[in-house]
Amino acid sequence: MSEYVDISQKKLNKFYKKIADNVKKIRKEKGVTQLDLALTIGHKSVSTIGKIEANLENKHYNIEQLYKISKALDVDIKDFF
């Protein structure tokens, strides 16, 4: 594998949005608020999760956050993708 994979920013943003939308959907299905989720994964406020779910400021989840969220919501991390 020696060829460079070029993925546009637009495609990456669509990918990040899909993940955020799936996390939001599962979070709501489980009856968990943004604040409860934020506190459970070690954030002091709802700000980051709110911005990610609203697709603001080019914020998105990293793999550690997704892992923690999957544990907090008791789902397989693959469900976010």
mmCIF file of the N, C-alpha and C atoms, coordinates in Angstrom:
data_MODEL
# 
_entry.id   MODEL 
# 
loop_
_atom_site.group_PDB 
_atom_site.id 
_atom_site.type_symbol 
_atom_site.label_atom_id 
_atom_site.label_alt_id 
_atom_site.label_comp_id 
_atom_site.label_asym_id 
_atom_site.label_entity_id 
_atom_site.label_seq_id 
_atom_site.pdbx_PDB_ins_code 
_atom_site.Cartn_x 
_atom_site.Cartn_y 
_atom_site.Cartn_z 
_atom_site.occupancy 
_atom_site.B_iso_or_equiv 
_atom_site.pdbx_formal_charge 
_atom_site.auth_seq_id 
_atom_site.auth_comp_id 
_atom_site.auth_asym_id 
_atom_site.auth_atom_id 
_atom_site.pdbx_PDB_model_num 
ATOM 1   N N  . MET A 1 1  ? 0.834   -1.172 0.000  1.00 0.00 ? 1  MET A N  1 
ATOM 2   C CA . MET A 1 1  ? 0.000   0.000  0.000  1.00 0.00 ? 1  MET A CA 1 
ATOM 3   C C  . MET A 1 1  ? 0.880   1.236  0.000  1.00 0.00 ? 1  MET A C  1 
ATOM 4   N N  . SER A 1 2  ? 1.071   1.793  -1.132 1.00 0.00 ? 2  SER A N  1 
ATOM 5   C CA . SER A 1 2  ? 1.954   2.949  -1.212 1.00 0.00 ? 2  SER A CA 1 
ATOM 6   C C  . SER A 1 2  ? 1.255   4.191  -1.756 1.00 0.00 ? 2  SER A C  1 
ATOM 7   N N  . GLU A 1 3  ? 0.000   4.065  -2.132 1.00 0.00 ? 3  GLU A N  1 
ATOM 8   C CA . GLU A 1 3  ? -0.703  5.200  -2.706 1.00 0.00 ? 3  GLU A CA 1 
ATOM 9   C C  . GLU A 1 3  ? -1.359  6.045  -1.621 1.00 0.00 ? 3  GLU A C  1 
ATOM 10  N N  . TYR A 1 4  ? -1.226  7.349  -1.722 1.00 0.00 ? 4  TYR A N  1 
ATOM 11  C CA . TYR A 1 4  ? -1.813  8.291  -0.774 1.00 0.00 ? 4  TYR A CA 1 
ATOM 12  C C  . TYR A 1 4  ? -3.326  8.321  -0.944 1.00 0.00 ? 4  TYR A C  1 
ATOM 13  N N  . VAL A 1 5  ? -4.034  8.255  0.170  1.00 0.00 ? 5  VAL A N  1 
ATOM 14  C CA . VAL A 1 5  ? -5.491  8.334  0.151  1.00 0.00 ? 5  VAL A CA 1 
ATOM 15  C C  . VAL A 1 5  ? -5.886  9.779  0.418  1.00 0.00 ? 5  VAL A C  1 
ATOM 16  N N  . ASP A 1 6  ? -6.507  10.386 -0.555 1.00 0.00 ? 6  ASP A N  1 
ATOM 17  C CA . ASP A 1 6  ? -6.910  11.781 -0.428 1.00 0.00 ? 6  ASP A CA 1 
ATOM 18  C C  . ASP A 1 6  ? -8.416  11.843 -0.163 1.00 0.00 ? 6  ASP A C  1 
ATOM 19  N N  . ILE A 1 7  ? -8.773  12.322 1.012  1.00 0.00 ? 7  ILE A N  1 
ATOM 20  C CA . ILE A 1 7  ? -10.175 12.443 1.387  1.00 0.00 ? 7  ILE A CA 1 
ATOM 21  C C  . ILE A 1 7  ? -10.466 13.922 1.604  1.00 0.00 ? 7  ILE A C  1 
ATOM 22  N N  . SER A 1 8  ? -11.491 14.403 0.954  1.00 0.00 ? 8  SER A N  1 
ATOM 23  C CA . SER A 1 8  ? -11.811 15.833 1.046  1.00 0.00 ? 8  SER A CA 1 
ATOM 24  C C  . SER A 1 8  ? -12.310 16.188 2.441  1.00 0.00 ? 8  SER A C  1 
ATOM 25  N N  . GLN A 1 9  ? -12.153 17.442 2.778  1.00 0.00 ? 9  GLN A N  1 
ATOM 26  C CA . GLN A 1 9  ? -12.640 17.931 4.066  1.00 0.00 ? 9  GLN A CA 1 
ATOM 27  C C  . GLN A 1 9  ? -14.151 17.769 4.158  1.00 0.00 ? 9  GLN A C  1 
ATOM 28  N N  . LYS A 1 10 ? -14.828 17.933 3.030  1.00 0.00 ? 10 LYS A N  1 
ATOM 29  C CA . LYS A 1 10 ? -16.281 17.784 2.994  1.00 0.00 ? 10 LYS A CA 1 
ATOM 30  C C  . LYS A 1 10 ? -16.677 16.355 3.386  1.00 0.00 ? 10 LYS A C  1 
ATOM 31  N N  . LYS A 1 11 ? -15.957 15.363 2.863  1.00 0.00 ? 11 LYS A N  1 
ATOM 32  C CA . LYS A 1 11 ? -16.253 13.968 3.197  1.00 0.00 ? 11 LYS A CA 1 
ATOM 33  C C  . LYS A 1 11 ? -15.935 13.676 4.661  1.00 0.00 ? 11 LYS A C  1 
ATOM 34  N N  . LEU A 1 12 ? -14.834 14.229 5.156  1.00 0.00 ? 12 LEU A N  1 
ATOM 35  C CA . LEU A 1 12 ? -14.499 14.044 6.568  1.00 0.00 ? 12 LEU A CA 1 
ATOM 36  C C  . LEU A 1 12 ? -15.565 14.657 7.464  1.00 0.00 ? 12 LEU A C  1 
ATOM 37  N N  . ASN A 1 13 ? -16.023 15.846 7.126  1.00 0.00 ? 13 ASN A N  1 
ATOM 38  C CA . ASN A 1 13 ? -17.060 16.507 7.913  1.00 0.00 ? 13 ASN A CA 1 
ATOM 39  C C  . ASN A 1 13 ? -18.352 15.689 7.917  1.00 0.00 ? 13 ASN A C  1 
ATOM 40  N N  . LYS A 1 14 ? -18.678 15.100 6.786  1.00 0.00 ? 14 LYS A N  1 
ATOM 41  C CA . LYS A 1 14 ? -19.869 14.249 6.693  1.00 0.00 ? 14 LYS A CA 1 
ATOM 42  C C  . LYS A 1 14 ? -19.701 13.013 7.587  1.00 0.00 ? 14 LYS A C  1 
ATOM 43  N N  . PHE A 1 15 ? -18.514 12.450 7.604  1.00 0.00 ? 15 PHE A N  1 
ATOM 44  C CA . PHE A 1 15 ? -18.205 11.293 8.446  1.00 0.00 ? 15 PHE A CA 1 
ATOM 45  C C  . PHE A 1 15 ? -18.335 11.659 9.925  1.00 0.00 ? 15 PHE A C  1 
ATOM 46  N N  . TYR A 1 16 ? -17.737 12.776 10.328 1.00 0.00 ? 16 TYR A N  1 
ATOM 47  C CA . TYR A 1 16 ? -17.824 13.231 11.717 1.00 0.00 ? 16 TYR A CA 1 
ATOM 48  C C  . TYR A 1 16 ? -19.273 13.501 12.129 1.00 0.00 ? 16 TYR A C  1 
ATOM 49  N N  . LYS A 1 17 ? -20.045 14.096 11.214 1.00 0.00 ? 17 LYS A N  1 
ATOM 50  C CA . LYS A 1 17 ? -21.453 14.399 11.508 1.00 0.00 ? 17 LYS A CA 1 
ATOM 51  C C  . LYS A 1 17 ? -22.244 13.118 11.703 1.00 0.00 ? 17 LYS A C  1 
ATOM 52  N N  . LYS A 1 18 ? -21.980 12.113 10.889 1.00 0.00 ? 18 LYS A N  1 
ATOM 53  C CA . LYS A 1 18 ? -22.691 10.839 11.024 1.00 0.00 ? 18 LYS A CA 1 
ATOM 54  C C  . LYS A 1 18 ? -22.424 10.233 12.402 1.00 0.00 ? 18 LYS A C  1 
ATOM 55  N N  . ILE A 1 19 ? -21.186 10.265 12.828 1.00 0.00 ? 19 ILE A N  1 
ATOM 56  C CA . ILE A 1 19 ? -20.836 9.723  14.143 1.00 0.00 ? 19 ILE A CA 1 
ATOM 57  C C  . ILE A 1 19 ? -21.560 10.509 15.237 1.00 0.00 ? 19 ILE A C  1 
ATOM 58  N N  . ALA A 1 20 ? -21.500 11.830 15.167 1.00 0.00 ? 20 ALA A N  1 
ATOM 59  C CA . ALA A 1 20 ? -22.158 12.671 16.173 1.00 0.00 ? 20 ALA A CA 1 
ATOM 60  C C  . ALA A 1 20 ? -23.661 12.425 16.198 1.00 0.00 ? 20 ALA A C  1 
ATOM 61  N N  . ASP A 1 21 ? -24.264 12.290 15.025 1.00 0.00 ? 21 ASP A N  1 
ATOM 62  C CA . ASP A 1 21 ? -25.709 12.027 14.948 1.00 0.00 ? 21 ASP A CA 1 
ATOM 63  C C  . ASP A 1 21 ? -26.054 10.678 15.571 1.00 0.00 ? 21 ASP A C  1 
ATOM 64  N N  . ASN A 1 22 ? -25.211 9.677  15.338 1.00 0.00 ? 22 ASN A N  1 
ATOM 65  C CA . ASN A 1 22 ? -25.466 8.353  15.910 1.00 0.00 ? 22 ASN A CA 1 
ATOM 66  C C  . ASN A 1 22 ? -25.306 8.361  17.426 1.00 0.00 ? 22 ASN A C  1 
ATOM 67  N N  . VAL A 1 23 ? -24.279 9.051  17.920 1.00 0.00 ? 23 VAL A N  1 
ATOM 68  C CA . VAL A 1 23 ? -24.097 9.167  19.368 1.00 0.00 ? 23 VAL A CA 1 
ATOM 69  C C  . VAL A 1 23 ? -25.319 9.864  19.972 1.00 0.00 ? 23 VAL A C  1 
ATOM 70  N N  . LYS A 1 24 ? -25.758 10.944 19.348 1.00 0.00 ? 24 LYS A N  1 
ATOM 71  C CA . LYS A 1 24 ? -26.910 11.702 19.840 1.00 0.00 ? 24 LYS A CA 1 
ATOM 72  C C  . LYS A 1 24 ? -28.167 10.837 19.861 1.00 0.00 ? 24 LYS A C  1 
ATOM 73  N N  . LYS A 1 25 ? -28.396 10.099 18.800 1.00 0.00 ? 25 LYS A N  1 
ATOM 74  C CA . LYS A 1 25 ? -29.585 9.247  18.706 1.00 0.00 ? 25 LYS A CA 1 
ATOM 75  C C  . LYS A 1 25 ? -29.584 8.195  19.817 1.00 0.00 ? 25 LYS A C  1 
ATOM 76  N N  . ILE A 1 26 ? -28.456 7.538  19.998 1.00 0.00 ? 26 ILE A N  1 
ATOM 77  C CA . ILE A 1 26 ? -28.352 6.500  21.028 1.00 0.00 ? 26 ILE A CA 1 
ATOM 78  C C  . ILE A 1 26 ? -28.465 7.123  22.416 1.00 0.00 ? 26 ILE A C  1 
ATOM 79  N N  . ARG A 1 27 ? -27.823 8.272  22.608 1.00 0.00 ? 27 ARG A N  1 
ATOM 80  C CA . ARG A 1 27 ? -27.890 8.965  23.893 1.00 0.00 ? 27 ARG A CA 1 
ATOM 81  C C  . ARG A 1 27 ? -29.337 9.268  24.255 1.00 0.00 ? 27 ARG A C  1 
ATOM 82  N N  . LYS A 1 28 ? -30.089 9.789  23.291 1.00 0.00 ? 28 LYS A N  1 
ATOM 83  C CA . LYS A 1 28 ? -31.492 10.136 23.534 1.00 0.00 ? 28 LYS A CA 1 
ATOM 84  C C  . LYS A 1 28 ? -32.335 8.886  23.774 1.00 0.00 ? 28 LYS A C  1 
ATOM 85  N N  . GLU A 1 29 ? -32.088 7.827  23.005 1.00 0.00 ? 29 GLU A N  1 
ATOM 86  C CA . GLU A 1 29 ? -32.828 6.565  23.192 1.00 0.00 ? 29 GLU A CA 1 
ATOM 87  C C  . GLU A 1 29 ? -32.627 6.022  24.609 1.00 0.00 ? 29 GLU A C  1 
ATOM 88  N N  . LYS A 1 30 ? -31.443 6.257  25.154 1.00 0.00 ? 30 LYS A N  1 
ATOM 89  C CA . LYS A 1 30 ? -31.117 5.767  26.498 1.00 0.00 ? 30 LYS A CA 1 
ATOM 90  C C  . LYS A 1 30 ? -31.566 6.737  27.591 1.00 0.00 ? 30 LYS A C  1 
ATOM 91  N N  . GLY A 1 31 ? -32.101 7.899  27.197 1.00 0.00 ? 31 GLY A N  1 
ATOM 92  C CA . GLY A 1 31 ? -32.582 8.878  28.155 1.00 0.00 ? 31 GLY A CA 1 
ATOM 93  C C  . GLY A 1 31 ? -31.476 9.589  28.908 1.00 0.00 ? 31 GLY A C  1 
ATOM 94  N N  . VAL A 1 32 ? -30.328 9.749  28.262 1.00 0.00 ? 32 VAL A N  1 
ATOM 95  C CA . VAL A 1 32 ? -29.172 10.386 28.885 1.00 0.00 ? 32 VAL A CA 1 
ATOM 96  C C  . VAL A 1 32 ? -29.054 11.819 28.351 1.00 0.00 ? 32 VAL A C  1 
ATOM 97  N N  . THR A 1 33 ? -28.916 12.776 29.257 1.00 0.00 ? 33 THR A N  1 
ATOM 98  C CA . THR A 1 33 ? -28.757 14.167 28.826 1.00 0.00 ? 33 THR A CA 1 
ATOM 99  C C  . THR A 1 33 ? -27.319 14.418 28.375 1.00 0.00 ? 33 THR A C  1 
ATOM 100 N N  . GLN A 1 34 ? -27.132 15.508 27.659 1.00 0.00 ? 34 GLN A N  1 
ATOM 101 C CA . GLN A 1 34 ? -25.778 15.906 27.268 1.00 0.00 ? 34 GLN A CA 1 
ATOM 102 C C  . GLN A 1 34 ? -24.910 16.110 28.508 1.00 0.00 ? 34 GLN A C  1 
ATOM 103 N N  . LEU A 1 35 ? -25.468 16.733 29.534 1.00 0.00 ? 35 LEU A N  1 
ATOM 104 C CA . LEU A 1 35 ? -24.704 16.995 30.748 1.00 0.00 ? 35 LEU A CA 1 
ATOM 105 C C  . LEU A 1 35 ? -24.311 15.693 31.442 1.00 0.00 ? 35 LEU A C  1 
ATOM 106 N N  . ASP A 1 36 ? -25.250 14.772 31.567 1.00 0.00 ? 36 ASP A N  1 
ATOM 107 C CA . ASP A 1 36 ? -24.935 13.485 32.204 1.00 0.00 ? 36 ASP A CA 1 
ATOM 108 C C  . ASP A 1 36 ? -23.830 12.757 31.443 1.00 0.00 ? 36 ASP A C  1 
ATOM 109 N N  . LEU A 1 37 ? -23.919 12.770 30.124 1.00 0.00 ? 37 LEU A N  1 
ATOM 110 C CA . LEU A 1 37 ? -22.899 12.104 29.320 1.00 0.00 ? 37 LEU A CA 1 
ATOM 111 C C  . LEU A 1 37 ? -21.552 12.795 29.484 1.00 0.00 ? 37 LEU A C  1 
ATOM 112 N N  . ALA A 1 38 ? -21.559 14.111 29.432 1.00 0.00 ? 38 ALA A N  1 
ATOM 113 C CA . ALA A 1 38 ? -20.315 14.871 29.582 1.00 0.00 ? 38 ALA A CA 1 
ATOM 114 C C  . ALA A 1 38 ? -19.643 14.545 30.908 1.00 0.00 ? 38 ALA A C  1 
ATOM 115 N N  . LEU A 1 39 ? -20.392 14.577 31.980 1.00 0.00 ? 39 LEU A N  1 
ATOM 116 C CA . LEU A 1 39 ? -19.831 14.303 33.300 1.00 0.00 ? 39 LEU A CA 1 
ATOM 117 C C  . LEU A 1 39 ? -19.326 12.866 33.400 1.00 0.00 ? 39 LEU A C  1 
ATOM 118 N N  . THR A 1 40 ? -20.058 11.940 32.810 1.00 0.00 ? 40 THR A N  1 
ATOM 119 C CA . THR A 1 40 ? -19.673 10.531 32.861 1.00 0.00 ? 40 THR A CA 1 
ATOM 120 C C  . THR A 1 40 ? -18.351 10.262 32.157 1.00 0.00 ? 40 THR A C  1 
ATOM 121 N N  . ILE A 1 41 ? -18.073 11.005 31.092 1.00 0.00 ? 41 ILE A N  1 
ATOM 122 C CA . ILE A 1 41 ? -16.821 10.760 30.363 1.00 0.00 ? 41 ILE A CA 1 
ATOM 123 C C  . ILE A 1 41 ? -15.696 11.705 30.796 1.00 0.00 ? 41 ILE A C  1 
ATOM 124 N N  . GLY A 1 42 ? -15.945 12.468 31.868 1.00 0.00 ? 42 GLY A N  1 
ATOM 125 C CA . GLY A 1 42 ? -14.871 13.257 32.445 1.00 0.00 ? 42 GLY A CA 1 
ATOM 126 C C  . GLY A 1 42 ? -14.811 14.720 32.058 1.00 0.00 ? 42 GLY A C  1 
ATOM 127 N N  . HIS A 1 43 ? -15.857 15.222 31.417 1.00 0.00 ? 43 HIS A N  1 
ATOM 128 C CA . HIS A 1 43 ? -15.909 16.652 31.094 1.00 0.00 ? 43 HIS A CA 1 
ATOM 129 C C  . HIS A 1 43 ? -16.607 17.386 32.234 1.00 0.00 ? 43 HIS A C  1 
ATOM 130 N N  . LYS A 1 44 ? -16.249 18.627 32.418 1.00 0.00 ? 44 LYS A N  1 
ATOM 131 C CA . LYS A 1 44 ? -16.850 19.409 33.501 1.00 0.00 ? 44 LYS A CA 1 
ATOM 132 C C  . LYS A 1 44 ? -18.109 20.153 33.061 1.00 0.00 ? 44 LYS A C  1 
ATOM 133 N N  . SER A 1 45 ? -18.331 20.228 31.756 1.00 0.00 ? 45 SER A N  1 
ATOM 134 C CA . SER A 1 45 ? -19.520 20.925 31.258 1.00 0.00 ? 45 SER A CA 1 
ATOM 135 C C  . SER A 1 45 ? -20.026 20.234 29.992 1.00 0.00 ? 45 SER A C  1 
ATOM 136 N N  . VAL A 1 46 ? -21.158 20.694 29.557 1.00 0.00 ? 46 VAL A N  1 
ATOM 137 C CA . VAL A 1 46 ? -21.823 20.134 28.386 1.00 0.00 ? 46 VAL A CA 1 
ATOM 138 C C  . VAL A 1 46 ? -21.301 20.750 27.078 1.00 0.00 ? 46 VAL A C  1 
ATOM 139 N N  . SER A 1 47 ? -20.464 21.749 27.178 1.00 0.00 ? 47 SER A N  1 
ATOM 140 C CA . SER A 1 47 ? -20.023 22.545 26.035 1.00 0.00 ? 47 SER A CA 1 
ATOM 141 C C  . SER A 1 47 ? -19.514 21.708 24.858 1.00 0.00 ? 47 SER A C  1 
ATOM 142 N N  . THR A 1 48 ? -18.577 20.820 25.104 1.00 0.00 ? 48 THR A N  1 
ATOM 143 C CA . THR A 1 48 ? -17.984 20.050 24.005 1.00 0.00 ? 48 THR A CA 1 
ATOM 144 C C  . THR A 1 48 ? -19.022 19.176 23.324 1.00 0.00 ? 48 THR A C  1 
ATOM 145 N N  . ILE A 1 49 ? -19.793 18.450 24.102 1.00 0.00 ? 49 ILE A N  1 
ATOM 146 C CA . ILE A 1 49 ? -20.797 17.563 23.514 1.00 0.00 ? 49 ILE A CA 1 
ATOM 147 C C  . ILE A 1 49 ? -21.847 18.367 22.762 1.00 0.00 ? 49 ILE A C  1 
ATOM 148 N N  . GLY A 1 50 ? -22.252 19.482 23.324 1.00 0.00 ? 50 GLY A N  1 
ATOM 149 C CA . GLY A 1 50 ? -23.222 20.338 22.642 1.00 0.00 ? 50 GLY A CA 1 
ATOM 150 C C  . GLY A 1 50 ? -22.715 20.836 21.303 1.00 0.00 ? 50 GLY A C  1 
ATOM 151 N N  . LYS A 1 51 ? -21.458 21.260 21.273 1.00 0.00 ? 51 LYS A N  1 
ATOM 152 C CA . LYS A 1 51 ? -20.873 21.747 20.015 1.00 0.00 ? 51 LYS A CA 1 
ATOM 153 C C  . LYS A 1 51 ? -20.732 20.625 18.993 1.00 0.00 ? 51 LYS A C  1 
ATOM 154 N N  . ILE A 1 52 ? -20.349 19.448 19.444 1.00 0.00 ? 52 ILE A N  1 
ATOM 155 C CA . ILE A 1 52 ? -20.206 18.325 18.518 1.00 0.00 ? 52 ILE A CA 1 
ATOM 156 C C  . ILE A 1 52 ? -21.566 17.949 17.939 1.00 0.00 ? 52 ILE A C  1 
ATOM 157 N N  . GLU A 1 53 ? -22.568 17.822 18.802 1.00 0.00 ? 53 GLU A N  1 
ATOM 158 C CA . GLU A 1 53 ? -23.903 17.443 18.315 1.00 0.00 ? 53 GLU A CA 1 
ATOM 159 C C  . GLU A 1 53 ? -24.506 18.505 17.405 1.00 0.00 ? 53 GLU A C  1 
ATOM 160 N N  . ALA A 1 54 ? -24.172 19.760 17.632 1.00 0.00 ? 54 ALA A N  1 
ATOM 161 C CA . ALA A 1 54 ? -24.696 20.851 16.801 1.00 0.00 ? 54 ALA A CA 1 
ATOM 162 C C  . ALA A 1 54 ? -23.820 21.107 15.574 1.00 0.00 ? 54 ALA A C  1 
ATOM 163 N N  . ASN A 1 55 ? -22.733 20.343 15.451 1.00 0.00 ? 55 ASN A N  1 
ATOM 164 C CA . ASN A 1 55 ? -21.815 20.482 14.328 1.00 0.00 ? 55 ASN A CA 1 
ATOM 165 C C  . ASN A 1 55 ? -21.221 21.897 14.272 1.00 0.00 ? 55 ASN A C  1 
ATOM 166 N N  . LEU A 1 56 ? -20.784 22.383 15.430 1.00 0.00 ? 56 LEU A N  1 
ATOM 167 C CA . LEU A 1 56 ? -20.222 23.733 15.532 1.00 0.00 ? 56 LEU A CA 1 
ATOM 168 C C  . LEU A 1 56 ? -18.712 23.694 15.743 1.00 0.00 ? 56 LEU A C  1 
ATOM 169 N N  . GLU A 1 57 ? -18.054 24.724 15.283 1.00 0.00 ? 57 GLU A N  1 
ATOM 170 C CA . GLU A 1 57 ? -16.623 24.962 15.518 1.00 0.00 ? 57 GLU A CA 1 
ATOM 171 C C  . GLU A 1 57 ? -15.721 23.802 15.105 1.00 0.00 ? 57 GLU A C  1 
ATOM 172 N N  . ASN A 1 58 ? -16.161 23.037 14.130 1.00 0.00 ? 58 ASN A N  1 
ATOM 173 C CA . ASN A 1 58 ? -15.365 21.907 13.623 1.00 0.00 ? 58 ASN A CA 1 
ATOM 174 C C  . ASN A 1 58 ? -14.950 20.947 14.745 1.00 0.00 ? 58 ASN A C  1 
ATOM 175 N N  . LYS A 1 59 ? -15.821 20.795 15.746 1.00 0.00 ? 59 LYS A N  1 
ATOM 176 C CA . LYS A 1 59 ? -15.556 19.888 16.860 1.00 0.00 ? 59 LYS A CA 1 
ATOM 177 C C  . LYS A 1 59 ? -16.059 18.493 16.493 1.00 0.00 ? 59 LYS A C  1 
ATOM 178 N N  . HIS A 1 60 ? -15.306 17.494 16.935 1.00 0.00 ? 60 HIS A N  1 
ATOM 179 C CA . HIS A 1 60 ? -15.745 16.118 16.742 1.00 0.00 ? 60 HIS A CA 1 
ATOM 180 C C  . HIS A 1 60 ? -15.126 15.233 17.811 1.00 0.00 ? 60 HIS A C  1 
ATOM 181 N N  . TYR A 1 61 ? -15.702 14.052 17.971 1.00 0.00 ? 61 TYR A N  1 
ATOM 182 C CA . TYR A 1 61 ? -15.213 13.115 18.980 1.00 0.00 ? 61 TYR A CA 1 
ATOM 183 C C  . TYR A 1 61 ? -13.892 12.494 18.548 1.00 0.00 ? 61 TYR A C  1 
ATOM 184 N N  . ASN A 1 62 ? -13.021 12.263 19.526 1.00 0.00 ? 62 ASN A N  1 
ATOM 185 C CA . ASN A 1 62 ? -11.826 11.484 19.244 1.00 0.00 ? 62 ASN A CA 1 
ATOM 186 C C  . ASN A 1 62 ? -12.090 10.034 19.681 1.00 0.00 ? 62 ASN A C  1 
ATOM 187 N N  . ILE A 1 63 ? -11.180 9.148  19.389 1.00 0.00 ? 63 ILE A N  1 
ATOM 188 C CA . ILE A 1 63 ? -11.413 7.726  19.645 1.00 0.00 ? 63 ILE A CA 1 
ATOM 189 C C  . ILE A 1 63 ? -11.559 7.446  21.139 1.00 0.00 ? 63 ILE A C  1 
ATOM 190 N N  . GLU A 1 64 ? -10.815 8.149  21.982 1.00 0.00 ? 64 GLU A N  1 
ATOM 191 C CA . GLU A 1 64 ? -10.938 7.946  23.435 1.00 0.00 ? 64 GLU A CA 1 
ATOM 192 C C  . GLU A 1 64 ? -12.325 8.347  23.925 1.00 0.00 ? 64 GLU A C  1 
ATOM 193 N N  . GLN A 1 65 ? -12.822 9.476  23.428 1.00 0.00 ? 65 GLN A N  1 
ATOM 194 C CA . GLN A 1 65 ? -14.165 9.909  23.810 1.00 0.00 ? 65 GLN A CA 1 
ATOM 195 C C  . GLN A 1 65 ? -15.213 8.899  23.355 1.00 0.00 ? 65 GLN A C  1 
ATOM 196 N N  . LEU A 1 66 ? -15.073 8.405  22.131 1.00 0.00 ? 66 LEU A N  1 
ATOM 197 C CA . LEU A 1 66 ? -16.030 7.424  21.627 1.00 0.00 ? 66 LEU A CA 1 
ATOM 198 C C  . LEU A 1 66 ? -16.001 6.140  22.448 1.00 0.00 ? 66 LEU A C  1 
ATOM 199 N N  . TYR A 1 67 ? -14.817 5.724  22.855 1.00 0.00 ? 67 TYR A N  1 
ATOM 200 C CA . TYR A 1 67 ? -14.695 4.534  23.683 1.00 0.00 ? 67 TYR A CA 1 
ATOM 201 C C  . TYR A 1 67 ? -15.411 4.745  25.025 1.00 0.00 ? 67 TYR A C  1 
ATOM 202 N N  . LYS A 1 68 ? -15.163 5.887  25.660 1.00 0.00 ? 68 LYS A N  1 
ATOM 203 C CA . LYS A 1 68 ? -15.804 6.185  26.937 1.00 0.00 ? 68 LYS A CA 1 
ATOM 204 C C  . LYS A 1 68 ? -17.320 6.289  26.790 1.00 0.00 ? 68 LYS A C  1 
ATOM 205 N N  . ILE A 1 69 ? -17.765 6.928  25.714 1.00 0.00 ? 69 ILE A N  1 
ATOM 206 C CA . ILE A 1 69 ? -19.199 7.070  25.468 1.00 0.00 ? 69 ILE A CA 1 
ATOM 207 C C  . ILE A 1 69 ? -19.839 5.702  25.248 1.00 0.00 ? 69 ILE A C  1 
ATOM 208 N N  . SER A 1 70 ? -19.156 4.834  24.518 1.00 0.00 ? 70 SER A N  1 
ATOM 209 C CA . SER A 1 70 ? -19.713 3.497  24.287 1.00 0.00 ? 70 SER A CA 1 
ATOM 210 C C  . SER A 1 70 ? -19.889 2.747  25.607 1.00 0.00 ? 70 SER A C  1 
ATOM 211 N N  . LYS A 1 71 ? -18.946 2.917  26.516 1.00 0.00 ? 71 LYS A N  1 
ATOM 212 C CA . LYS A 1 71 ? -19.056 2.285  27.838 1.00 0.00 ? 71 LYS A CA 1 
ATOM 213 C C  . LYS A 1 71 ? -20.178 2.935  28.656 1.00 0.00 ? 71 LYS A C  1 
ATOM 214 N N  . ALA A 1 72 ? -20.256 4.258  28.617 1.00 0.00 ? 72 ALA A N  1 
ATOM 215 C CA . ALA A 1 72 ? -21.278 4.983  29.374 1.00 0.00 ? 72 ALA A CA 1 
ATOM 216 C C  . ALA A 1 72 ? -22.688 4.635  28.902 1.00 0.00 ? 72 ALA A C  1 
ATOM 217 N N  . LEU A 1 73 ? -22.844 4.461  27.591 1.00 0.00 ? 73 LEU A N  1 
ATOM 218 C CA . LEU A 1 73 ? -24.167 4.165  27.024 1.00 0.00 ? 73 LEU A CA 1 
ATOM 219 C C  . LEU A 1 73 ? -24.415 2.662  26.874 1.00 0.00 ? 73 LEU A C  1 
ATOM 220 N N  . ASP A 1 74 ? -23.423 1.870  27.231 1.00 0.00 ? 74 ASP A N  1 
ATOM 221 C CA . ASP A 1 74 ? -23.516 0.410  27.161 1.00 0.00 ? 74 ASP A CA 1 
ATOM 222 C C  . ASP A 1 74 ? -23.875 -0.068 25.751 1.00 0.00 ? 74 ASP A C  1 
ATOM 223 N N  . VAL A 1 75 ? -23.103 0.416  24.777 1.00 0.00 ? 75 VAL A N  1 
ATOM 224 C CA . VAL A 1 75 ? -23.259 -0.011 23.385 1.00 0.00 ? 75 VAL A CA 1 
ATOM 225 C C  . VAL A 1 75 ? -21.876 -0.330 22.828 1.00 0.00 ? 75 VAL A C  1 
ATOM 226 N N  . ASP A 1 76 ? -21.861 -1.045 21.728 1.00 0.00 ? 76 ASP A N  1 
ATOM 227 C CA . ASP A 1 76 ? -20.602 -1.337 21.040 1.00 0.00 ? 76 ASP A CA 1 
ATOM 228 C C  . ASP A 1 76 ? -20.169 -0.085 20.285 1.00 0.00 ? 76 ASP A C  1 
ATOM 229 N N  . ILE A 1 77 ? -18.906 0.227  20.334 1.00 0.00 ? 77 ILE A N  1 
ATOM 230 C CA . ILE A 1 77 ? -18.403 1.437  19.663 1.00 0.00 ? 77 ILE A CA 1 
ATOM 231 C C  . ILE A 1 77 ? -18.748 1.442  18.169 1.00 0.00 ? 77 ILE A C  1 
ATOM 232 N N  . LYS A 1 78 ? -18.861 0.276  17.569 1.00 0.00 ? 78 LYS A N  1 
ATOM 233 C CA . LYS A 1 78 ? -19.191 0.211  16.139 1.00 0.00 ? 78 LYS A CA 1 
ATOM 234 C C  . LYS A 1 78 ? -20.575 0.811  15.834 1.00 0.00 ? 78 LYS A C  1 
ATOM 235 N N  . ASP A 1 79 ? -21.429 0.862  16.843 1.00 0.00 ? 79 ASP A N  1 
ATOM 236 C CA . ASP A 1 79 ? -22.781 1.441  16.644 1.00 0.00 ? 79 ASP A CA 1 
ATOM 237 C C  . ASP A 1 79 ? -22.740 2.922  16.305 1.00 0.00 ? 79 ASP A C  1 
ATOM 238 N N  . PHE A 1 80 ? -21.625 3.581  16.589 1.00 0.00 ? 80 PHE A N  1 
ATOM 239 C CA . PHE A 1 80 ? -21.500 5.001  16.273 1.00 0.00 ? 80 PHE A CA 1 
ATOM 240 C C  . PHE A 1 80 ? -21.134 5.228  14.808 1.00 0.00 ? 80 PHE A C  1 
ATOM 241 N N  . PHE A 1 81 ? -20.653 4.193  14.156 1.00 0.00 ? 81 PHE A N  1 
ATOM 242 C CA . PHE A 1 81 ? -20.217 4.319  12.781 1.00 0.00 ? 81 PHE A CA 1 
ATOM 243 C C  . PHE A 1 81 ? -21.275 3.805  11.848 1.00 0.00 ? 81 PHE A C  1 
# 
